Amino acid sequence: MADSEQLSSGLSGLSLDANAAEVPEAGSAEGQLPEPIVTSDGEWIDITTLVDRAASELASGALIKQTHFTLFDAMMSVEVMDPRLDMGILTADDALEVSQWDIDRQLTLREALWVALQLLRCEMTWHGSASLLQTLYTCNYFTANVDGLPIGQDSSNAVRDMVLFPIVIATGVGCRYVWSEFSRYNLFGEEDVQMGTIEPQFFADFSQHDADILLYEARMYLEFRMNEPGARELIEIVDSRRHWLRALGLLSAERMIEDASAAADGLAELRQMHVAWPDDEGTPVRGVFDPKCMRRYAAAAPIKPRELIEGPACVQELERMAKDLELVESLVRVESVEHLVYMFQKIHIRAPSPFVRSLLMTTLANNEHVVLAESPEALVRRAVLEMVAAPPRALAGWFANGDIIRVFLDWFRTLAQNPPRARRVAYKCLGTWDALQGEAEQADIDAFGAEHPGRDAADPAQNPFWVSSWVYHMKLMLLEGALLGGVRLHVYAAYELPIIFGYATQVFEAHAAHLDRMHMGAPGAARTQRLQRVGVLVRAQREMAVATWLISHMFERLLVFRAPWHSKHSDAATVLRLESTSAQRARYALRFRHVSMLGSPTHLSFDGWCASAEHLDECLLPELLGHAQNALSAARTILGDAKDHRDSGNASVVDAWADACRLLYAVVVANLVAMARLQQSGVLRAKELMVSGAAALEYRQCFLQADADDAANDRPVRSKKQRKDIERARKWRDAVEALARNKLNVTCVQGAHPDWPVFSVPGA
C-alpha cells in the first residue's frame, strides 16, 4: 500500500495538457527535481503498463511531463530511441566481458599481438575524430594504474611487462604529442576531434626517451623469442612505433623552428616506418576492451556510437597521416608568400587529418614567429609587395591596428580547417575582407594624393589602388573557395548547380578583369610572372565555370524539376516539384545571403539570373553542348600552355603552381571526354528533344493536365490541336525518360579537384 501511494504521489506532478503553462508546483523551488519513484526496499517500480495506458489516451500534440520539465530541458534532451542512450548500459554480455578483465593475466605473444593490433585500431579511429571514451579508453591496459608494475623488466609476466606495456605506453606518449597540438589552438573543436570533458591519460610520467628505451628493450626480448608465433609481427609493430614516435618529436613546431633540418630528419623516420596488417591477428583476450567504459566517466552528453576502423583501413590511415606530414616539412621550405598560398590551397584540397592541419597552423605562426623567418607584419608586407608595386607611403601606418595581420593569418587558418568549417568560416570572413578593402581604398587615395599632387586620386584610371587591389584579390579567392566548396560537401542539389556556377562565372570574370588591371600597374618581371600564374588559374576556372553552368543547365532541363513528373514514372535520381517563383527567389537569396552584402564584386540579382536562364532556355540541347565543349577546350588550352611556363629562379613555386594546374586539367579532360561520348551517342538529337526550355515547360504542363484528367475519368472534349499537343508532349516525356534511363549523373572523379564536378555519362 505504501508503495502504491508513493507511486501515485510521484505521478501527481505529471501534466497531460498539451497547452499547460510552465508553472512550478506550489511550495517547490523552480527546477527542483522530484524524488524518484521507488519502493520501500529501494527497487525501481515497473510503470510500463501505466505509461502505455496513458500514451493511448494522449491526443496529437499532447505531452506527459513533470511540471519542472521546461522547454530548455526539452531542447537539451536526447530522444528515447536514440542509440546514444544505450552507450553506457551494461548488458549481461557486457557484464560477463568486464568480469574477465585481469591485469595479472599471463599473456602469450599471440595474445599480446591481438591487443596491440586492436589498440592500433582504437588509435586510428581516435585520429579520425572519435572520442577517447569510444577508442583508447576502452583498452583497460591503456587506463590501468601502472605504478609499481615492473614494466621493462623480465618479470614473472614477461610478455605483459616486456612487450605489451611498452607498446601501450609508446602509443600513449605519441597520442600526448597529438593531444598537445589539438589543445594548442583548439582550432577544430568537436567537429573534428571529440575533446569532451575527460582529462586525458597519456602516461605523463613517461617521456619520449623513456618510451624509446622500453621499445628497444621489447625488441631485444622479442628477438630472443623470434621463432615463437606472433614474435615477428610484434617486432614490426615495435619498430613502427619507434619510428612514429621519433618522427612526432622531430616534426613538432618548436623543434622545426629551432632547427630547420629536424623536419627532414622526421620524414626520414617516417620513410623507415613499415606497417602491414598481418594475416594472423593473434588470439583474442576476453575483458581487455570495455566498449561501455563511458559509464565510469562523467560526460556532458551521451556519445554517438562509433565503429572502430577495420585493420587494413587502419594501416592505410596511418600511411596517409605519414604522407600528409610531408606537407609540414614542405611548409618549412617555402620561398615566398605566393608559394605559401599554393601550399595552403593544396592543403585545403587534400584535407589531411586534424592533427596534421593543427600542426601546419602551429608551424605557420607560433609565438609571433611565422615561416620565412619573418614577423607576421613583415609577412603581410611581403605578400602585398609580391603582387603590387606599392610605395612605402602606401604601406605606412596600414598595419597599425593589426587587423590586416590577423585577417591575413586567418585566411590561412581557414584553409587549414576541415572542409565544412572552412566553407562556413570563409563566408563569415568575407565581410571583414570587404571592410578592409574599403579602408585600403581610402589609404591608397591618401597615399596617391601625397605622391602625385594635382592628380585625381579617386580615378581608377590614374590611381593603381595598390593595397586595396591586393585585398580585393584575396577576398575574391576566399569567395571562390566558399562557392565551390559546396560541391565537395554535396551541399547543392542537382538543380542548384546552374545557379551556383552561373554565379561563379560572374565572380571569376570579375577576378580575371581585376588581375588584368593589376598587371598593368605591376612593374617588374617577378610581379608580372606571379600575376600571370594566378591569371592562368583564374581564367581557366572561368571557362570551367561557364562549361559547368551550361552542362548543368542542360541536364537540369531534362532530369530535375522540369522533367520528372511523378517518382513512379521517372528513373531520374533527383525528383523535385516545380517550385514557384517566390520559392525560387527565397532559395536564391538564402544561397547568396553572405555575398549580396559585399561591396564588390557586383551581386547577380535573382532577376538577373532569371534573365540569363531564359536566354539559355532559347538554346537547343545540342547548342548548349557545343558551347560547353568550346569553353572546356578553351580551359584545356589555357592550362596546357601553362606546361611550358618556366621560371628558373623559383622552381619550387612553379612546381606548386603546376600541381594546382594539373588538378584542374584532370577535371577539364574528364568533362571533355564525357561530353564527347554524349555527343557521339546522338541521344540529345532525338526529334522529340529538339525543343527550347520554354517549350519543354509547356509540354510538361500539357501532359500533366492530361494525365490528371485521365486519372479522374474526366476526359473533356478536346480539339484536334489539343490532342496533337498532348501527343507531342507525351512523346517528349518518353524521350526524356529514355534519356534518364541512361543515368546521367554528376560525380567527382578521384584524383581530380574535389571542388569541381565531373559529369559522368555511362549510358551514352
N, C-alpha and C positions, 0 to 999 in steps of 0.2 A: 504493500500500500504506500509506504513511504517513497519507494522508487517511482511509482506512477504519479504521485503528487509532485515529485521533483521534476518529472518529465513534463507534466502539464505546466508547471511554473516556468520551466525553461522555454517552452513553446509559446508562452503567453505574449512574449515580446515580438513575435513574428507578425509582419504585416502582409496581407494578401490583396491590398488595394493598389492597383496599378498607378493610381493618381495620388497616393498618400503623400503628404508633405513630410519632409525630413525633420521630424520633431522628436527630440530626445525624450526618453521616459522621465516621468516626474520623479524627482529625488535622485536621479542618476547624473553623473558627470558626463559631459559631452565626450564621446569617443571611448568611454569606459567599456571594456569587454565583459560580457556576462560570463557566469561560471559555466563550464562545460557540463553537458548532460551525462551524468554517470550514476551508477547505482551506489548503494551504501557500501559495497565491498570494493569500490573503485573500478569496476569494469564498465566499459562503454556499452550503451544501450543500442540495439539494432533498431533503427527507425525507418528501415527501407519501406515497410508496408505503409507507414504513416505518410512518408514523402510521396509514394506512388499514388495514394488516395488523394492527397492534396493537389498533386500535379494534374490529376484527371479532372479536377474541378476548376482549374485555372482557365480564365478566358485569355484570348490572344492579347499579348502585351502585359499581362499581369505578372507579378514578381513576388516570390516569397523571400523575405529578408528580415534580418534583425533591424530594429529601429536605429541602432548605432551605425548601420552599414550605409555609407554615403555614396554620392556619385563619384567622389575621388577614389574611394575604395573599389568601386566597380571598374574604373578606368585602369587601376593598377593590378587588377586580379587576373588570374590565368583561367582559361576555360576548363571545365571539368574533364573533358575528354582530351585535353592537351597532353601529349606524351611526356612533357617535362614534369608533370606531377608525379610520375612514377619513377623518376630518375633516382630517388633516394629510398624507395621502398624495398624492403628485404623480403624476397620470396623464400619459400622453403629451399629451393635450389641454391639461391644466393647464400642463405644461412649455412647450408652444407659446405659450399665453397669457402666461405670465410673461416669456418671451423677447421679447414685443412691447413691453414697457414701456420708454419713453424719455422722461425728464423734459424733454429738449430738443426734443421733437417740436413742430413748428409747428402750432398749433391754429386751426381756423376757429371762427366764432361758433356754428355749429350743433353742432360737437363740444364746445365749452365748455358749451353748453346741456345736452347729454346728460349730461356729467359732473356738472353742478350738480344736475340732477334725480335722478340715481342717488344722489348724496350726501345729498339730502333724504330719500330712501327709507331710507338707512342710518341717518340721524339719528333718524327717527321710529321705526324698529324698535328702536333702542337705548333710546329713551324707553319703549318697551314691554317692557323688562326683558331684552333680548338682550345678549350680551357685546360688548365693544368689538372682540374678535377676529372676530366674525361680521358686524360692521357698519362702523363708521367706519374701523377699522384696515385694512379690505380695500381702501380707496382709497389708492393709492400717493402721490397728491398730498397727502393728509392726513398721512401719516407721513414725507414726504420732508424731508430736511435743506434748509431754505430759506436757510441762511446764505450770503451772497454773491450771492443772486439779486436782480435789480433789480425787486423787487415794487413795484408802484405807479408804475413808470416806463415811458415809451414806448420799450421796448427792441426788439430785433430779433424777439422772440417776444411781441408786444404783447398778444395775446389771453390768453396764459397769465399774464403779469405784471400786466396792467391789469384783467383781468376775472375769470379763474378763481381765481387765488390770493387776491385779496381776498374772494371768496365763501367759499373754503375756510377762510381764516383767521378770518373772521367766524363761520363755523359752529363752529370750534374754540373761540373765545372764549365764544360762547354756551353751548357744552357745558361749558366750565370753570365757569360760574355754576351749571349744573345739578349738576355733579360735586361742587362745594363743598357744596351742600345735601345730596346723598346722603351725603357724608362727615361732615357735622356731627354727627349723632346715630348714624349707621349704623342708622337706625330700621327699615329694611325688609329689609336683608340680601339674600341671594342669591335669595330667593323673588320679589323684585320686580326688583332691579337686579343684574346679574351683575358684582359688583365684581372678583372674581378676584384674581390676584396680579400683574396687569400695571400698571406705573406709567403713569398717563395722560399722553398727549402732546397738550396742548391749546394749543400756541403760547403758552407762558408769557411769551415776550419781547414779546408784543403786548398792549396794554391795550385796553379798550373804546373809548377815544378814538382809538387808532391804527386799530382796525378800522373805526370810523365814517368816518374820513378816507379810508381805502382804498376803502370802498364809495361814498363821494361821488365820488371821482375815477373810479371804474369807471363810474358813471352818466354822468358828463360824457363819457367816452370812448365809451360806447355811444350816446349821443345824437348824437355826431358820425357814427356809422355806422348811424343809425336805419333806413335803407332796406334794409339787408342782412338776409338771412334769419337769424332767431334773435335779433336785437337787441332787439326789443320784449319777447319772453319773458324775456330776461336782465334787462332793466330792471325788470320786475315782481319777479323773484327778488331783485335787489339792494335794491329798495325794501322788500320784505317783511323782508329780513334786517336792514335798518337799524331798522325799527320793532320787530322782535322783540328785537334786542339792547338797544335803549334801554329797552324795557319790562322786561326782566330786571333791568337795573340799577336802575330806579326801584322795582321790586317786591321788592327784597331786604329782608330783615327789618331790618337795621341802618338802611337808608335810611328805611324807613317809621317806625321808632321815633324817628328823629331829626327827620323831617318827615312828619307825617301826610298832607299833601297830595300826597306823592310817589306814593302808591297811585293816586289819581285820575289823576295825570299818566301813570302806567304804563298804566292802562286806556285812556286817550286814544290812546296809541301803538298799543295792540293793535287798537283800532277802526279805525285807519287802515291796518292791515295787510290786504292783499288777496292771496290766493294761489289760483290756479286752475291745475289741471294742463293743460298745453297739448295740443292735438291733435297738433301736431308735436313729438315728443320729441327732435329733433335727430339727429345722426349718431353712432352708437356708435364708441368708440375702443378698439382692442384693447390689452390689457395694463395699463389704468389700474386695474382692480379685480382683486384677487387673493383669491378666496374661500378659498384654503388658506393664508392668511397666518399662521395659528396655528403652522405648523411653524417659524417664525422666533422664537417666543416660548416662554419656559418657563412652563408652566401646571401647576397642581396636579393637574388631571384633564382628560380629554378633554371637549370641549364638545358638547352635543347640537346636531344640525343645526337651523338656523332659517332659514326663508324670509323674504326682505325683504317689507315691506308694499307692496302694489301702489300705483301712482300716485294714483288718485282717493281710495283709502282713506287714503293718506298725508296728503293735504290735509285730509280730514275729521278725522284725528287731531290735526293741528296746530290746526285751528279749535276742536276740543274742548278742547285744552290752554289755548288763549287764553280760552275761555269759563270754564273752571274757575278761571283766575286771578282772575276776578271774586270768587270766594269769599274770596280773600286780602284784597281791598280791603274786602269786607263785614265781615271779621273785625276790621279796624282800627276800624270804626264801631260795634261792639257797645255796647249801652247798659246791659246788666245781665248777671248770670250766667245768668238764665233765657234771655235772648237767645243767650248763648254756647252753652248746652246745645242749643237748637234748631238753631243753626248747625252744630254738630258732628254732630248726628243727621242733618242734611241731607247733610253731607259723607260720612258713612258710607253713606247710601243711594246717593249719586251715585257713589262710588268713583272719584275722579279719578286722574290719573296719579301715579306715585310721587313725581315732582318736586314737584307741587302739594301733595301730602299732607305731604311733608317741610317745605316752605316754610310751610304752615299751622301746623305744630307749632313751628317756629322763631319764627313771628310770635306765637304764643300765649305762649310762655315762652322768653325769650332773655336770658342773663346776669342772672338773678334779676329780670327785668322781665317783666311779663305785660300783656296787653291791659287796658283800662280804667285804665291808668296806675297800677296798684297793685302792691304786692309780692305774692308767692304767698300769704303768710299772710293778708294783707288780702283777697285774692280768695276764699279759703275762708271767712273770717269773713262776708264779704258773701253768699256762697252760702247759708250757714246762715240768716242773718238775713232773707234774702228769702223763706224758706219758713216759718220758725218765729219766734215772739217770745221768743227765748232771752234771759234776763237776763245781764248781764256776768259774774256769778259762775259761770254755767254754762259760759261760754267761757274763763274764766280758767284758764290752765295747760294747756288742752286741746291747744295747738299746741306744747308744749314739746319733744316728741320728734320732731316733724316728720313723723311717719308719715302723718297725715291729709293734710298738704300734698302729700306725694309721691304718695299713692294717688289724691288728687283730680286732680292733673295727669295721672297715668297713666290715669285714666278717659277723659280727652280723647284722650290718645295712643292708647289702644286703638281709639277710634272712627276715628282717622286712619290706622290700619293698613289693609292690603288685607283684603277680606272673609274669606279663610280664616284669616289670622293673627289678625284681630280676634276671631273666634269662639274660637280657642284661648286667646288671652290673657285674654279675658273670663272663661272658665271657671277659669283659673288665679287670677285676681284675686278671684273670689268668696270664697275662704277668707279673704283679707286683709280684705275689707269685713266679713265675718262676725265676725272677731276684733275689728275696730274697733267694731262695733256693741255687742259685749259690754262693751268698755271705756267706750264712751259711756254705756251704761245705768248703769254704776256712777257715772260722773261726774255724770249727771243726778240720781241718787238723793242723792248728797252735796250737790249744789247745792240741790235742792228741800228737803232736810232743814235746811240752813242758812237758806234763805229762809222756811220755814214750820215752825218748831219745833212739835213735838207732833202733827203730822200724819203719816200713814203714807206715807213717801216711796217705798215699793216698790209701792204700789197704783196701777195704771194709771188707775183712775177719778179719782184725785186728782193724780197727777204727770203732766204733759204729756210728759215724756221728750223734751225739746227736741232736743238734738243727736242722740241715738240715733234719733229719728224721721226726721230728715233722712238719716242714714247708711243706715237701712233702706230709705228711698225710693230712694236712689242704688243700693243693692245690687239692689233689685227691677228697676230699669231695666236694669242690667247683665245680670241673669239673663234677662229677657225678650228682650233683643237676642241673647244667646247661643242661646237656644232657637229663635228664629225665623230666626236666621242660617243654619241648616242648610237651610232651604227654598231660599234663593237659590243655595246651593252644591250643591244636589241631593244632599245627604248622606243624606237619608232616603229609603228605599224607599217605594213607594206604600202598602204595608200598614202602614208605621210612622206614617203621618200621623194616624190616630186616636189613637195613643198619645201623640204629641208634642202635639197640640192638646188632647187631654184633660188632659194635664198643664199645658199653657199656660193652660187655662181656670181651673184652681185658682190659678195664680200671679197672673193678672190679677184674680181675685176677691179674693185677699189684698191686692193692691195697692190696689184700689178701696176696700176696707174701711179700710185704713191711711190713705188720703187723707181719708176721711170723719172719721177721728179727728183727723188733723192740722188739718182745717178747723175743728173745734170748739175747738181750742186756739190758733188763729192770729188774734188780734185785729188789726184794721187792714184797710182796704179794699184796699190794694195786695196784701197777702198773700192775702186772700180771692180776688181776681181771678186771681192766679198759680195757686193751688190749683185753682180752677175750670177754668182752661185745661188743666192737667195732668190733672185728673179727666175731662175730655171725651175726651182721647186714650185714657186707660186704660179707661174704661167702654165706649167704642166698640170697642176691641180685645178686651175681654172678650166682648162679644156676637159679634164676628167669630170669636173662638176657639171659642165654642160652636157656631156655624154650621159652621165648618170641621170640627170634630170630628164632628158629625152627618153631614155630607155625605160625608166621607172614610170614616166607618164604613159608610155606605150603599153606597158604591162598593166598599169592601173586601169586603163581604159577597158582592158579585156578581162582582167582577173579579180578585181577587187569590187568596190561597191557599185560599179557601173554594169557589171555582167552577172554575178551570182544573184539570182532572184529568190531562190529558196535553197537551203542547205541540202535538201534531199535531191535536188536537181542539178547540183554542181559538184565537180571534183576539185574545185579550187581550194587551196589550203586556207585562205582567209575569206570569210563570208561576213560582209558588213552591210547594213542597210544604207540606203541613200540618205545622207544627212541633209537637214535643212540648211539654208544659207546662214541663218543665225547661229546654228550649232557649229558650222564650219568656221565662222568668224570668231566664235568663242575659243575654239580649239587652236586657231591660228594665234590669237592673242596670248593664249597660255604658253604656247611653244616659244614665242619670241618676246615674252614679257621683260626679260632682262635686257635684250638687245634694243628694244624700242625706246628705252630711256637714255640711250647713249647719244652724245652729241654728234658722233660720226662712227662709222660710215652712215650714209643716208639709209633710213629704215624703209624696207619694202613693205608698204601697207597691204592689208588684205585685198583692197580693191585693185591695187597694182598687181598683186599676184593673180587675181581672177582674170584680169585683162591678159596677162601672159598665158594663163591656162587656156583662155578662149582662143588666143592666137594659135596655140599648139593644136587645139581641137579642130582647127580648119585643115590641118595636115592629115593625109592618109598615113596608115601604118608604115608602108614601105618608105615614104618620105621621111618620117621620123627616124626610121632605122638608118637611112642613108646619112642624115645629118649627124646622128650619133657616131657612126663609123668614121665620118670625117673628123669629128672632134677627137676621137680616140687616136686616129692616125696623126693628128697634129701633136697630141701629147707624146706619142711614141717618138716623133721626130725631135721634139724638144729634149726629151730625156736621152735619146740616142746620141744627139750631138754633144751631150754632156760627157759622154765617154772619152771624148777627145780633149777634154779640159785638162790642162797641165799647169801646175804651179810648183816648181821645184823647191821653192823656199818653204812651203807649207804642206809637205806630203801627208802628214797625219790628219790635217784639217780636210784636205781634199778626199782622203780615204773615208773619213766620217761623212762627208757630204755625199760621196759616191754611194755609200751604203743606203742613205735615205733615197737617193735616186733609184737604186735597184729595187727597193720595196715598191715604189710607185710604178716602176716599169713592169714588174710582175703583174700588178693589177691591170694595167693597160693591155698587156698582151693577152691575159686571160679573157678579158671582156671582148677584145677584138676577135679572138677565136670563137667565143660563144655567139657573137653577132654574125660572124661568117657562117657558122653552122645554121643559124636561124634563117639567114638569107637563102642559103642553098636549099633548105628544106622546102621553101615555097609556101609554107603554111600561112604566112601573112598576106599572100597574094590571092587567097581564095576570094571568089567573086563576092561572096556574102560579107566579107570583112572590109571590102574597099569602100568604106564609108567614113565620114568625119566623126569626130567625137560627139558633136551636137546631134547628128543623125542617129548615132548609137543610143543616146539617151532617149530620143523619141521612140526608137524601136522598143526599148525596154519598157517604157510607159505603155506602149501599144499592146504588147503581148501580156503584160501583167494584168491589164484590164480585161483582156480577152480570156485569160486563164481564170480570173476571178468570176467572170460571168458564166463560164462553162462549169466551174465547180459548184456554183449556186443553182445550176439548171435554169439559169436566166439568160437565154440567148436572144437578145434583141434583134430586130430586123436590121441587117447591115447592107449597105450599098456594095456594089461591085468593087468600088475603090477601097472601101474599108476592109473587105475580105482580102483584097490583094495586099493591102498594107499589113494585115495580120499575118498573112502567109510569108511576106518578105521579112517581117520582124522575127518570126519563129525560125526561119532559115538562118537568120543572123545569130539567133541564140544557139542553134545547133552547131554552127561553125565555131562559136566561141567555146562551147562545151568541148568540142573536139580538140581545140587548141589547149583547153585547160587540162585535158587528159594527158597531154604531153608533160604536165607537171613543171611548167615554167616557174622557177622559184629563185630566190635570192640566197646565196650562201657566201661565206668568206673562205677563200682558199687559204689553206695553211701555208705559212711562209711568206704570204703577201702582207701588205699593210692592213692591219686589223680594222682601221677606221674607214676603209673604203670597201663598198660591196662589190662582189664579183657575181655576175649574173650567169647562172647555170642553165643550159638548155639541153637536158639529157634526152628529151624525146624528139628533138629536131633531127 
